[in-house]
Amino acid sequence: AAADVLTYVPPTHALASALAGKHVVVIGSGHSAMTAVIQLSEVVRTDPSTKVTWALRRGVTDATFGGGA
């Protein structure tokens, strides 16, 4: 079921490693999403078959990635 594959927090190192070889979609533009993408990029370095897609609702602006007060 979808609940088995959805999470709402950045992955821990152990969870990120368990996603090796899979296609992971990170949705959002805040700090948590950025943390998840950074953590998953380390998995991609060790297992290049891992795919990460970062989905943003809006285009990139000054407020993207936690910026623009």
HELIX and SHEET records of a PDB file:
HELIX    1   1 ALA A    2  ASP A    4  5                                   3    
HELIX    2   2 HIS A   13  ALA A   18  1                                   6    
HELIX    3   3 HIS A   31  THR A   46  1                                  16    
HELIX    4   4 THR A   64  GLY A   66  5                                   3    
SHEET    1   A 2 HIS A  23  ILE A  27  0                                        
SHEET    2   A 2 LYS A  51  ALA A  55  1                                        
END                                                                             
